[in-house]
Amino acid sequence: MNVYVTERFTAAHAAELYGLDGWGNGYLAVREDGHLVVTPQREPSEGASVLEVIQELASRNVRTPVLLRFPQLLEAQVERLCRAFGNAIREYEYGEPYAPVFPIKVNQQRSVVEQLLRSGWAHGLGLEVGSRPELMAAASLPTPPNALIVCNGFKDAEYLGSASLAVRLGKRVVVVVEKPFELGAIVNLAATGREMPLIGFRLRLQARGAGMWEKSGGVASKFGLTTLQLLRALEMLEAAGLKDRVKLLHFHIGSQITDIRKIKTAVREATQIYAKLRHLGWEVGYLDVGGGLGIDYDGSRTSSDASVNYSMQEYANDVVFGIKEVCEQQEVPPPAILSESGRALVAYHSMLVTDVRGTIAGIEPHPPEVDGSEHEVVLNLAEADRTITVKNYREFYHDAIEYRDQMYSLFNLGLLGLPERAKGECLFWSIASKAVRFSKSAKFVAEEFLELESKLHDKYICNFSVFQSLPDHWALDQLFPVTPIHRLNESPNRKAQLVDITCDSDGEVQKFVDQREIKEAIELHSLIEGEPYYLAFLLIGAYQDTMGDMHNLFGRVHEAEVLVDAGRPVIRSVRTGEVAAETMTAFGYREKELIASIDAGLRDKVERGELAERDARRLLADYRERLRRYTYLG
């Protein structure tokens, strides 16, 4: 559907239209030549063009879709988080330190975890693991002195044995008890005389989070101990001689907490429990406030599911002040503070760039000519299309619906031919498009025209898989910002929804961020014959890497690490995406067996005289070579 823009479109207009200043966190800008640039130092003049990165990769035969990682944004987020808590500690004269802890499940890519550890080394950045394989990965990585490895998730003897091994390797490990039955295995581990990790407890608070992940907290949560279970667990550990190992309390009320009041409530409740345990003689040294520090995906600064109504500094202030106030009231020493703010650390650092391969028009831009020989119902539609105005659009649109229904009835009775049906359909949608445009002049737009507009949007066919690269959009309707990476100094003249190249109707993006509402279409440019058109999906660094699937056997995309050096992009490393043979192997189609099967079929054809030996060899080589190609469109 057309977008009508009358003013001269500039880079500033593009930044406002796509919301960069709202959700970009200062890390993105639009250059005067219309390029999207990445700005780790938050200085637009020092930004690096994303288009130039894509063009450089293409010269190396690495084509879109490609995931770009900007490790400097990881460093910037670590610094921002630690600076926010440092400011709060100084302002409220808090007597203990803060340390960030990164939950590996948020992004398990080794390069990401290692960059975070380097960036957070001076701040004692630790790791949180939720399974034995994650623990084994964490144990192999260099971690800052005194940094913790916090062990969550269900724990059996194997998990606890791995924790003991990590302690022997010099790591500071805290096993967090989340279920009462885990206590027996911990006591048994102590009885073996092996190295013991520290022990923590996850609290099942009355407080709950807000947003799509609020069920992580509250009394119905999957994890955590009730007050009675906590007291019984402490008695059991004291009886086993493990009282001195209990050092941490932990809670988690959601992955993306949208409302700061929920955080305040949970912090105060957890600190009250901490204070009561101190009164009972338990020298707990750490309070882990879990995850939940949210990302403003739509830039609205509200408590909607796609936003948060607080800043990072406000979050740190409320955590530090809440803990300090309760501790002073209860006259107990304050704990060292940990947070597992994984989403906030990694969401910004990566983007998916894909190319648009074509469009499916919402309406036919050049409907067939009507010469007067058509059936009366088609001529009625043509007359309505010619004479519809801003004054009669409601009446004429309703008339057009009646004519359209008559047309289909006539066609089903065999009284109307295909050419006339085609003309009638084009005329109806032309009338509908004009009616939507005219409706915008009314003070209040009727619901039927709002719904009609959504049916008229173009569909841009993008070379990627929603299921592989944006699983949370498909599964949870999570919003991610989308923007072109070039032509941002040109007026976008189309409104479109995005569809991927899978054969599933769910492989589409029909909701887009906006500061005031959720848009059903995004403003894009018409495609130019012979020129690529690139779009970027932003803020996808949290969870999307590890939760994508191989629907239609589309595999992992190409990846590149990019540094920004004085306004120039420097590609540090490239990891090629999966080829067809790799994705097929995951489902039992082994490459050697596939080739052997094809070879056997070709041998049979040669022996029967249906195929020449030379042609058989050529076909087998062709099949073998195609197994080694990228799974996406070339």
C-alpha positions in Angstrom: 0.0 0.0 0.0 1.2 3.5 -0.8 2.6 5.9 1.8 2.1 9.5 1.1 5.0 11.7 2.2 5.1 15.3 1.0 8.0 16.9 2.9 11.7 16.4 2.0 12.8 13.2 3.8 16.0 13.4 5.7 18.1 11.2 8.0 16.5 12.9 11.0 13.0 11.9 9.7 14.2 8.3 9.3 15.5 8.2 12.8 12.2 9.4 14.1 10.1 7.2 11.8 11.9 4.0 12.8 12.3 5.0 16.4 16.1 4.8 16.6 16.4 7.5 19.3 13.8 5.6 21.4 15.0 2.0 21.4 18.6 2.3 20.0 20.1 3.2 23.3 22.5 5.6 21.5 24.1 2.8 19.6 22.5 3.5 16.2 22.2 6.5 14.0 21.3 7.5 10.4 24.1 9.1 8.4 23.3 11.9 5.9 23.8 9.5 3.0 21.0 7.3 4.3 23.1 4.5 5.8 22.3 3.0 9.2 25.5 3.3 11.4 26.6 1.6 14.6 28.0 3.9 17.2 29.6 2.1 20.2 30.8 5.5 21.6 27.3 7.0 21.0 28.9 9.5 18.7 27.1 9.5 15.3 30.1 11.0 13.5 32.1 7.9 14.5 29.6 5.4 13.4 30.3 2.6 11.0 28.0 1.8 8.1 26.1 -1.5 8.2 25.7 -1.4 4.4 29.5 -1.2 4.0 29.9 -4.3 6.2 27.4 -6.2 4.1 29.1 -5.1 0.9 32.5 -6.2 2.2 31.1 -9.6 3.3 29.5 -10.0 -0.1 33.0 -9.5 -1.7 34.1 -12.4 0.4 31.2 -14.5 -0.9 29.4 -14.2 2.5 25.9 -13.2 1.6 22.8 -12.3 3.5 21.1 -13.4 5.7 24.0 -12.7 8.0 24.1 -12.1 11.8 26.4 -9.2 12.7 27.9 -9.0 16.2 29.4 -5.8 17.6 31.5 -6.8 20.6 32.1 -3.2 21.6 28.4 -3.0 22.4 28.8 -5.8 24.9 31.6 -3.9 26.6 29.6 -0.7 26.6 26.6 -2.4 28.3 28.8 -4.0 31.0 30.3 -0.6 31.7 26.8 1.1 31.8 25.4 -1.5 34.2 28.4 -1.4 36.6 28.5 2.4 36.4 24.8 2.5 37.3 25.3 0.4 40.4 28.5 2.2 41.3 26.7 5.5 41.2 23.9 4.1 43.4 26.3 2.6 45.9 28.1 6.0 46.2 24.9 8.0 46.4 23.3 5.9 49.2 26.6 5.1 50.9 26.1 1.4 50.6 28.8 -0.6 52.3 29.2 -3.6 50.1 30.1 -4.1 46.4 28.1 -5.1 43.3 29.0 -7.6 40.7 27.2 -8.6 37.5 26.6 -12.2 36.7 25.8 -13.3 33.1 23.4 -16.2 32.6 24.9 -18.3 29.9 21.4 -19.4 28.7 20.7 -15.9 27.4 23.4 -16.3 24.8 25.6 -19.4 24.9 27.9 -18.4 22.0 31.4 -18.8 23.3 32.7 -15.5 21.6 29.9 -13.6 23.4 30.6 -15.1 26.8 34.3 -14.6 26.5 33.9 -10.9 25.4 31.6 -10.3 28.4 34.2 -11.8 30.7 37.0 -9.6 29.3 34.7 -6.6 29.5 33.7 -7.3 33.1 37.0 -8.5 34.4 37.6 -5.5 36.5 34.1 -5.6 37.9 34.3 -9.3 38.9 31.7 -10.5 36.3 30.6 -14.0 37.1 28.5 -16.6 35.2 25.2 -18.3 35.9 24.5 -21.8 34.6 21.3 -23.7 34.5 22.6 -27.2 33.6 25.6 -29.5 33.8 26.7 -28.8 30.3 26.6 -25.1 30.9 28.6 -25.6 34.1 31.2 -27.6 32.2 31.5 -24.7 29.7 31.8 -22.1 32.5 34.5 -24.1 34.3 36.6 -24.1 31.2 36.6 -20.3 30.8 38.9 -17.8 32.5 36.9 -15.9 35.1 37.9 -12.9 37.2 39.4 -13.5 40.6 36.6 -14.0 43.2 33.9 -14.1 40.5 31.1 -16.5 41.2 29.7 -19.3 39.1 26.1 -19.5 40.2 24.5 -22.9 39.6 20.8 -22.9 39.0 18.5 -25.6 37.5 17.7 -29.1 38.6 20.6 -30.8 40.3 21.4 -34.5 40.6 24.6 -36.2 41.8 26.3 -35.7 38.4 25.6 -32.0 38.4 26.9 -31.6 42.0 29.9 -33.7 41.2 30.7 -31.3 38.3 30.3 -28.4 40.7 32.8 -30.0 43.1 35.2 -30.5 40.1 34.9 -26.8 39.2 35.9 -25.9 42.8 38.9 -28.2 42.5 39.8 -26.2 39.3 39.9 -23.0 41.3 36.4 -21.6 40.6 34.2 -20.0 43.2 31.0 -22.0 42.8 27.6 -21.5 44.5 25.0 -24.2 44.2 21.6 -22.7 44.5 19.0 -25.0 46.1 15.7 -24.6 44.1 13.9 -27.8 45.2 13.8 -29.6 48.6 14.9 -32.9 47.1 18.3 -31.4 46.0 19.4 -31.2 49.7 19.9 -34.9 50.0 22.4 -35.0 47.1 24.2 -32.0 48.6 24.6 -33.7 52.0 25.7 -36.9 50.2 28.4 -34.9 48.3 29.7 -33.5 51.6 29.8 -37.0 53.1 32.2 -38.1 50.3 34.8 -35.6 51.5 35.1 -34.0 48.1 35.5 -30.2 47.6 32.3 -28.5 48.5 30.8 -25.5 46.7 29.1 -22.7 48.5 25.4 -23.1 49.0 22.6 -20.7 48.1 18.8 -20.8 48.2 16.3 -19.6 45.6 13.3 -17.9 47.3 9.8 -18.3 46.2 8.5 -14.8 46.8 5.0 -13.6 47.1 6.0 -10.8 44.7 5.6 -11.4 41.0 7.1 -9.7 37.9 5.3 -8.0 35.1 5.1 -8.7 31.3 5.3 -11.9 29.3 7.6 -13.8 31.8 5.8 -12.8 35.0 5.1 -16.5 35.9 8.8 -16.8 36.7 7.9 -15.4 40.1 5.1 -15.7 42.6 3.9 -18.6 44.7 3.1 -20.7 41.6 6.6 -20.5 40.2 8.4 -23.6 39.0 11.4 -22.9 41.1 12.1 -21.7 44.7 11.6 -22.7 48.3 8.6 -21.6 50.4 9.4 -20.1 53.8 8.8 -23.4 55.6 10.9 -25.4 53.1 13.7 -22.9 53.5 13.7 -23.2 57.3 13.7 -27.0 57.1 16.5 -26.9 54.6 18.6 -24.8 56.9 18.0 -27.2 59.8 19.1 -30.1 57.6 22.3 -28.3 56.5 23.1 -27.3 60.0 22.7 -30.9 61.2 25.1 -32.0 58.4 27.7 -29.5 59.5 27.3 -27.3 56.4 26.1 -24.1 58.0 29.3 -22.2 57.1 28.7 -23.0 53.4 25.4 -21.1 53.1 26.3 -17.8 51.6 23.7 -16.6 49.1 20.0 -15.9 48.7 18.6 -15.6 45.2 15.3 -14.7 43.6 14.0 -14.2 40.1 10.7 -12.7 39.1 10.9 -12.5 35.3 13.1 -12.1 32.3 11.8 -8.7 31.2 10.2 -6.8 34.1 8.3 -3.9 32.6 7.2 -2.1 35.8 9.8 -0.8 38.3 7.3 -1.2 41.2 7.5 -4.9 40.8 11.2 -4.8 41.3 11.0 -2.6 44.4 8.4 -5.0 46.0 10.5 -8.1 45.3 13.7 -6.5 46.5 12.2 -5.5 49.8 10.6 -8.9 50.4 13.8 -10.8 49.6 15.8 -8.4 51.8 13.4 -9.0 54.7 14.1 -12.7 54.4 17.8 -12.1 54.3 17.6 -9.9 57.4 15.6 -12.5 59.3 18.2 -15.2 58.5 21.0 -12.9 59.7 19.1 -12.6 63.0 19.0 -16.4 63.2 22.7 -16.6 62.9 23.1 -17.4 59.2 26.0 -15.3 57.8 24.7 -15.0 54.2 27.0 -12.7 52.3 25.3 -12.3 48.9 21.9 -11.3 47.7 21.3 -12.2 44.1 18.4 -10.1 42.7 18.2 -12.3 39.6 17.3 -11.2 36.1 14.6 -8.9 34.9 16.3 -5.7 34.0 14.4 -5.0 30.9 15.0 -3.6 27.4 12.9 -0.9 25.8 12.2 -2.6 22.5 9.8 0.0 21.2 11.2 3.1 22.8 7.9 4.1 24.5 9.3 4.0 28.0 6.1 2.4 29.3 5.2 -0.7 31.1 4.0 -2.4 27.9 5.3 -5.9 27.1 7.7 -4.4 24.6 9.1 -1.7 26.9 10.1 -0.7 30.5 9.1 2.3 32.5 12.5 2.8 34.1 16.1 3.4 33.1 19.1 1.3 34.0 20.2 3.9 36.6 16.7 3.9 38.1 16.8 0.1 38.4 20.2 0.2 40.2 19.0 3.0 42.5 15.9 1.1 43.5 17.8 -2.2 44.1 20.5 -0.6 46.2 18.2 1.8 48.2 15.7 -1.0 48.8 18.3 -3.3 50.3 20.0 -0.6 52.3 16.7 0.7 53.8 15.6 -2.8 55.0 19.0 -3.7 56.4 19.1 -0.4 58.4 15.6 -1.0 59.7 16.5 -4.5 60.7 20.0 -3.6 62.0 21.9 -6.2 60.0 25.0 -5.8 57.8 24.1 -5.4 54.1 25.0 -8.1 51.6 27.1 -7.9 48.5 24.7 -7.5 45.5 24.6 -9.7 42.4 22.3 -9.3 39.4 21.8 -11.7 36.5 21.0 -9.0 34.0 21.6 -11.1 30.9 19.1 -9.5 28.5 20.4 -6.0 29.2 24.0 -7.0 28.6 23.6 -8.8 25.2 20.4 -7.7 23.5 21.9 -4.7 21.7 25.1 -6.3 20.4 23.7 -8.2 17.4 21.4 -7.7 14.4 20.2 -9.9 11.5 20.6 -8.3 8.1 18.6 -9.9 5.2 17.8 -9.0 1.7 14.3 -8.6 0.2 13.7 -10.9 -2.7 10.4 -9.7 -4.0 7.0 -8.3 -3.1 3.5 -9.5 -3.0 1.4 -6.5 -3.8 -1.6 -5.7 -1.6 -3.4 -4.4 -4.7 -2.6 -4.7 -8.4 -0.9 -1.4 -9.3 -2.0 -1.7 -12.9 -5.5 -3.2 -13.1 -6.7 -4.5 -16.5 -8.6 -2.0 -18.8 -12.4 -2.2 -18.8 -13.8 -1.8 -22.4 -17.5 -1.8 -21.8 -18.1 -5.4 -23.0 -17.9 -6.9 -19.5 -20.7 -8.2 -17.4 -22.8 -5.5 -15.6 -21.4 -6.4 -12.2 -17.9 -5.7 -13.4 -19.0 -2.4 -15.0 -20.7 -1.4 -11.7 -17.4 -1.9 -9.9 -15.6 0.1 -12.6 -18.1 3.0 -12.2 -17.7 2.9 -8.4 -13.9 3.0 -8.7 -14.1 6.0 -11.1 -16.5 8.1 -9.0 -15.6 7.3 -5.3 -14.7 10.4 -3.4 -14.0 11.5 0.2 -17.7 12.4 0.5 -19.2 9.0 -0.6 -16.4 6.5 0.2 -18.5 4.6 2.9 -21.5 4.1 0.7 -19.4 3.2 -2.4 -17.3 0.8 -0.5 -20.3 -1.0 0.9 -21.8 -1.1 -2.7 -18.5 -2.6 -3.9 -18.8 -5.4 -1.3 -22.2 -6.3 -2.7 -20.9 -6.2 -6.3 -18.0 -8.4 -5.4 -20.2 -11.0 -3.8 -22.5 -11.0 -6.8 -19.5 -11.5 -9.0 -18.4 -14.6 -7.1 -21.9 -16.0 -7.2 -22.0 -15.5 -11.0 -18.6 -17.1 -11.4 -19.6 -20.1 -9.3 -22.6 -20.6 -11.5 -20.5 -20.5 -14.6 -21.9 -17.2 -15.8 -18.6 -15.2 -15.5 -15.3 -15.9 -17.1 -11.8 -15.8 -15.6 -10.8 -12.5 -17.3 -13.9 -10.8 -16.0 -13.3 -12.1 -12.5 -9.7 -10.9 -12.6 -10.9 -7.4 -13.6 -13.6 -7.4 -10.9 -11.2 -8.4 -8.2 -8.7 -5.7 -9.1 -11.4 -3.0 -9.2 -12.7 -4.1 -5.8 -9.3 -3.7 -4.2 -8.7 -0.4 -5.9 -12.0 0.9 -4.4 -11.0 -0.5 -1.0 -7.6 1.2 -1.2 -9.2 4.6 -2.0 -11.8 4.1 0.8 -9.0 3.5 3.3 -7.2 6.7 2.1 -10.4 8.8 2.3 -11.3 7.4 5.7 -8.2 9.0 7.2 -9.7 12.4 6.7 -12.5 11.6 9.2 -12.2 12.7 12.8 -12.6 9.1 13.9 -11.7 6.2 11.6 -14.3 3.4 11.6 -13.0 0.0 12.7 -13.9 -1.6 9.4 -11.5 0.6 7.6 -8.7 0.0 10.1 -9.2 -3.8 9.5 -9.4 -3.2 5.7 -6.1 -1.3 5.7 -4.3 -4.3 7.2 -5.4 -6.4 4.2 -4.0 -4.0 1.7 -0.4 -3.9 2.9 2.3 -5.3 0.6 4.2 -8.3 1.7 8.0 -8.1 1.3 9.6 -11.5 0.9 12.8 -11.6 3.0 15.6 -14.2 2.7 15.5 -15.6 6.2 13.5 -17.9 8.6 11.5 -16.4 11.4 11.8 -19.8 13.2 15.6 -19.8 13.0 16.4 -16.2 13.6 13.4 -14.7 15.5 11.9 -17.6 17.5 10.5 -15.3 20.2 8.5 -13.3 17.6 6.9 -16.5 16.3 6.4 -18.1 19.7 5.7 -15.2 22.0 4.8 -12.2 19.7 7.8 -10.4 21.0 8.5 -7.2 19.1 11.9 -6.5 17.6 12.8 -3.2 15.9 13.2 -3.4 12.1 14.7 -0.8 9.8 16.3 -0.6 6.4 20.0 -0.2 6.5 20.2 2.1 3.5 18.1 4.6 1.5 17.2 6.2 4.8 17.4 9.6 3.2 14.6 8.7 0.8 10.9 8.8 1.5 9.5 5.3 2.1 6.6 5.0 -0.3 5.2 1.6 0.7 3.6 0.0 3.8 4.5 -3.6 4.1 4.5 -6.7 6.3 7.4 -9.2 6.1 7.3 -12.8 5.2 10.2 -15.3 5.3 11.1 -18.0 2.8 9.7 -21.0 4.8 6.5 -22.7 3.6 4.7 -22.0 6.9 2.1 -19.2 7.2 3.5 -18.4 10.6 6.8 -17.3 9.0 5.9 -13.7 8.9 6.3 -10.4 10.8 3.1 -8.4 11.1 3.8 -6.4 14.2 6.2 -3.5 14.3 7.4 -1.2 17.1 6.1 2.3 17.5 6.3 4.7 20.5 2.5 5.1 20.5 1.1 1.8 19.3 2.0 -1.5 17.7 2.0 -1.0 14.0 0.6 -3.6 11.6 3.0 -2.6 8.8 6.4 -0.9 8.4 7.2 1.9 6.0 9.6 0.7 3.3 10.9 1.7 -0.1 9.9 0.4 -3.5 12.4 -2.1 -4.8 14.6 -1.0 -7.6 15.2 -3.5 -10.4 18.7 -5.0 -10.1 19.5 -3.4 -6.8 19.5 -5.2 -3.4 17.3 -3.9 -0.6 18.4 -4.8 2.9 16.5 -4.8 6.2 17.9 -5.3 9.7 16.2 -6.9 12.7 17.7 -5.3 15.8 18.1 -6.1 19.5 18.2 -9.9 18.9 21.2 -10.7 21.0 19.3 -12.3 23.9 17.9 -15.8 23.6 17.4 -15.8 19.8 20.8 -17.4 19.1 20.0 -20.5 21.1 16.3 -21.0 20.7 16.0 -21.0 16.9 14.9 -24.2 15.1 15.6 -25.7 11.7 12.1 -25.5 10.2 12.2 -26.4 6.5 15.9 -27.3 7.2 17.0 -23.7 7.2 20.1 -23.7 9.4 22.3 -21.3 11.3 23.1 -18.1 9.3 26.5 -16.6 8.5 27.9 -14.6 11.4 30.5 -11.8 11.5 32.1 -9.9 14.3 32.6 -6.3 13.5 34.6 -3.6 15.3 34.1 0.1 14.8 37.4 2.0 14.4 37.2 5.8 13.9 34.0 5.4 11.9 35.2 2.5 9.8 33.9 -1.1 10.1 36.6 -3.7 10.7 35.4 -7.3 10.2 37.3 -9.3 12.9 36.0 -12.8 12.2 33.5 -14.6 10.0 31.7 -17.9 10.8 30.0 -19.4 7.8 26.4 -20.6 8.2 25.3 -24.2 7.9 25.1 -25.9 4.6 22.4 -28.2 3.6 24.4 -31.4 4.5 24.8 -30.1 8.1 21.2 -29.3 8.7 20.1 -32.6 7.2 22.5 -34.6 9.4 20.8 -33.3 12.5 17.7 -35.2 11.3 19.4 -38.5 10.3 20.2 -37.7 6.7 23.9 -38.4 6.7 25.8 -37.0 3.8 27.7 -40.2 2.9 24.4 -42.2 2.9 22.6 -39.6 0.8 25.4 -39.6 -1.8 25.5 -43.4 -1.8 21.7 -43.6 -2.3 21.8 -41.2 -5.3 24.8 -43.0 -6.7 23.0 -46.4 -6.5 20.0 -44.9 -8.3 22.2 -43.5 -11.0 24.1 -46.8 -11.4 20.9 -48.6 -11.9 19.9 -46.1 -14.7 23.3 -46.5 -16.4 23.0 -50.3 -16.3 19.5 -50.2 -17.8 20.8 -47.9 -20.6 18.7 -45.0 -19.5 21.6 -42.7 -18.7 25.1 -42.3 -20.0 28.0 -42.9 -17.6 29.3 -39.4 -18.2 25.9 -37.8 -17.3 25.6 -40.0 -14.2 28.9 -38.7 -12.9 27.9 -35.1 -13.7 24.6 -35.5 -11.9 26.2 -37.1 -8.8 28.8 -34.3 -8.7 26.0 -31.7 -9.0 24.1 -33.4 -6.1 27.2 -33.6 -3.9 28.0 -29.9 -4.6 24.5 -28.8 -3.7 24.7 -30.5 -0.3 27.6 -28.1 0.5 25.6 -24.9 -0.3 24.1 -22.4 2.2 20.6 -23.3 3.1 19.2 -19.8 2.2 18.6 -18.2 -1.2 21.7 -17.6 -3.1 
